[in-house]
């Protein structure tokens, strides 16, 4: 007989409603306030919806959060949020 026979499976982690809201907010673009479909990250590490931040970079030329110069070519897909 197996030593693990009859052992209870580990309980699933409990995620509170507040935790769920925090997770959802991590996927919300600071520009559009919508959940990101194409998250990209700036050189400073901030994530935005790709279309929105490309427009800001083109029209304003700087990051809305750091106020540093920003060019669309510097944006890269945010694989951590996309996956």
trRosetta pair geometry for C-beta under 8 A, 3 or more apart (Angstrom, degrees):
i j d omega theta_ij theta_ji phi_ij phi_ji
1 5 5.7 -73 175 15 97 149
2 5 4.4 119 70 -34 91 96
4 7 4.8 -65 -166 15 66 131
11 14 8.0 -9 141 -38 115 87
15 19 4.9 -122 -169 85 79 132
15 20 5.9 96 142 -59 112 87
16 19 4.6 103 55 4 77 100
16 20 7.0 -135 99 -5 45 85
17 20 5.5 -51 -151 33 35 116
17 21 6.6 38 151 -21 65 101
18 21 5.7 -52 -153 32 34 112
18 22 6.7 35 149 -20 64 102
19 22 5.6 -53 -152 33 36 113
19 23 6.5 36 151 -19 67 103
20 23 5.7 -53 -151 35 33 112
20 24 6.4 32 152 -18 66 105
21 24 5.7 -54 -147 37 33 111
21 25 6.3 37 154 -23 66 105
22 25 5.7 -54 -150 33 31 113
22 26 6.9 40 150 -28 61 99
23 26 5.8 -49 -160 21 35 116
23 27 7.5 19 149 -7 61 104
24 27 6.0 -67 -164 40 40 105
24 28 6.8 47 142 -36 70 105
24 35 7.3 -63 -169 -97 83 110
25 28 5.2 -48 -149 18 44 121
26 81 7.3 -155 138 -112 94 108
27 35 5.1 16 125 -147 106 85
27 36 5.5 -132 -179 29 70 90
27 39 7.4 -92 -144 -68 69 134
27 81 6.2 153 -110 -160 78 111
28 33 6.2 -1 178 -160 111 41
28 34 6.8 177 -146 95 74 14
28 35 5.9 -52 -93 -90 61 49
28 36 7.1 173 -122 -22 11 83
29 32 4.4 35 81 39 127 93
29 33 6.8 -71 74 -23 74 16
29 34 5.9 1 32 57 107 65
29 35 7.7 108 -6 -175 82 7
29 36 5.1 115 -54 -75 94 92
29 39 7.9 -161 -81 -107 91 78
29 47 7.7 -109 -110 124 65 77
29 48 5.2 67 -145 -156 98 58
29 49 3.9 -38 -82 -17 152 96
29 52 5.8 104 167 42 149 152
29 53 8.0 -137 -155 -37 118 96
30 33 7.6 23 -153 -72 20 56
30 46 7.5 -43 15 179 138 117
30 48 6.5 -69 38 -103 86 86
30 64 7.0 -171 108 90 119 130
30 65 7.0 52 92 -64 162 113
31 48 5.7 43 1 -148 116 114
31 49 6.6 -115 57 35 110 98
31 52 4.2 163 88 156 140 135
31 53 6.5 -177 -12 -67 149 68
31 56 6.5 -123 -111 -42 146 136
31 64 6.5 136 -85 16 96 160
32 49 5.4 -6 13 17 132 143
32 52 5.0 -124 -37 -79 107 152
34 49 6.8 25 71 -57 98 147
36 39 4.1 71 136 -73 144 87
36 47 6.9 -71 -45 150 168 109
36 48 7.3 159 -105 156 128 25
36 49 4.7 -158 -122 -85 83 74
36 50 8.0 103 -162 -10 103 71
36 78 8.0 17 129 53 154 129
36 81 6.4 22 78 143 135 137
37 49 6.8 41 32 -136 72 101
38 49 6.3 72 61 -163 75 66
38 50 3.9 -52 112 10 112 124
38 51 6.8 81 58 -17 128 83
38 77 7.6 -77 -177 -122 76 90
38 82 7.7 18 -141 -102 38 110
39 47 5.1 2 -169 -172 109 116
39 48 7.3 145 -146 74 63 26
39 49 6.9 -55 -95 -98 50 40
39 50 7.1 164 -150 -39 3 84
39 77 7.2 84 88 -165 64 62
39 78 4.0 -63 124 52 105 119
39 81 4.0 -21 66 88 166 132
39 82 5.6 -148 46 -59 102 79
40 47 7.0 159 80 -147 33 67
40 48 6.1 -28 63 65 82 76
40 49 7.7 38 19 152 87 14
40 50 4.4 93 -16 -94 119 79
40 53 6.2 -135 69 54 116 136
40 54 8.0 63 39 -46 157 90
40 75 4.4 32 158 176 137 111
40 76 6.3 154 -159 76 87 26
40 77 5.8 -62 -106 -102 72 33
40 78 5.7 168 -132 -16 13 90
41 45 6.3 -15 -174 -144 113 32
41 46 6.9 155 -152 77 67 32
41 47 5.1 -36 -94 -90 75 73
41 75 7.1 151 67 -155 35 67
41 76 5.8 -27 57 66 86 81
41 77 7.7 23 11 122 85 17
41 78 4.3 109 -35 -82 99 98
42 45 6.9 -45 71 22 75 20
42 46 4.9 3 32 54 115 84
42 47 7.9 -151 4 -75 77 27
42 48 7.2 45 -33 5 101 111
42 53 7.0 -132 -64 -175 103 146
42 63 5.7 88 -167 -108 165 124
42 66 7.8 -162 115 13 146 125
42 70 6.2 -41 -141 -128 122 125
42 74 6.8 38 -152 117 65 108
42 75 6.3 -36 -94 -102 56 75
43 70 7.7 -164 20 -116 101 83
43 74 5.3 -47 -35 171 108 122
44 63 6.2 28 17 -115 137 174
44 65 7.2 -160 94 84 143 112
44 66 4.9 -177 -80 -33 172 152
44 68 6.6 135 -52 39 131 135
46 63 6.8 118 44 -165 139 126
46 65 5.1 149 -87 36 165 150
46 66 7.3 -162 -10 -22 135 103
47 78 4.9 24 -120 -69 114 165
47 81 5.9 100 -155 -16 157 153
48 52 5.7 -123 165 81 109 106
48 53 3.7 105 94 -48 145 126
48 56 7.9 -74 174 26 165 135
49 52 4.3 64 73 14 101 114
49 53 6.8 158 71 -9 50 88
50 53 6.5 -69 -144 41 23 97
50 54 6.1 22 163 -19 64 112
50 75 6.9 133 -133 148 78 143
50 77 7.8 -16 -82 -102 125 68
51 54 6.0 -58 -146 36 26 112
51 55 6.5 28 156 -20 62 107
52 55 5.9 -59 -157 33 29 111
52 56 6.6 26 150 -16 65 106
53 56 5.3 -48 -145 38 40 114
53 57 6.1 45 153 -23 68 103
53 70 7.8 -78 176 149 98 143
53 72 8.0 145 118 -113 79 73
53 75 6.2 140 107 -103 124 143
54 57 5.7 -52 -146 36 31 113
54 58 6.3 28 155 -17 64 108
54 72 4.6 53 -137 -122 82 116
54 75 6.7 -96 -78 19 80 158
55 58 5.9 -58 -147 38 29 109
55 59 6.0 8 163 -3 67 115
56 59 6.3 -66 -135 48 24 97
56 60 5.3 -26 -176 29 67 117
56 63 7.9 68 126 -126 128 31
56 64 6.0 -57 -168 -39 153 107
56 70 7.5 11 111 86 96 134
57 60 7.2 -56 -101 57 12 78
57 61 6.6 59 -171 -106 47 27
57 62 8.0 157 -119 10 54 12
57 70 4.7 -101 -115 117 95 98
57 71 5.8 110 180 -148 121 18
57 72 4.6 156 94 -60 142 69
57 74 7.9 -172 -135 43 146 99
57 75 7.2 -122 -34 -34 158 121
58 61 7.8 -12 172 -66 8 61
58 72 6.2 13 -55 -41 86 123
60 64 7.7 67 81 -72 158 78
61 69 6.3 -31 157 -141 86 71
61 70 6.7 152 169 54 35 66
61 71 7.6 3 -144 -80 68 63
62 66 7.8 -128 172 82 91 74
62 67 5.4 14 157 -164 133 42
62 68 6.1 169 -154 86 92 23
62 69 5.6 -59 -101 -100 78 30
62 70 5.4 107 -146 13 24 94
63 66 4.4 25 83 43 134 89
63 67 6.4 -73 69 -23 78 14
63 68 5.3 14 21 51 115 74
63 69 8.0 24 -8 77 83 12
63 70 4.5 113 -52 -43 74 137
64 67 7.9 18 -156 -70 14 55
70 74 6.3 -123 -157 57 65 134
71 74 5.1 99 65 -6 77 104
72 75 5.8 -43 -165 11 48 116
77 82 6.2 -5 172 -27 105 150
78 81 4.5 21 117 28 117 108
78 82 6.0 146 88 -21 65 93
79 82 5.4 -60 -134 42 32 112
79 83 5.8 27 169 -19 70 108
80 83 6.7 -56 -143 34 18 102
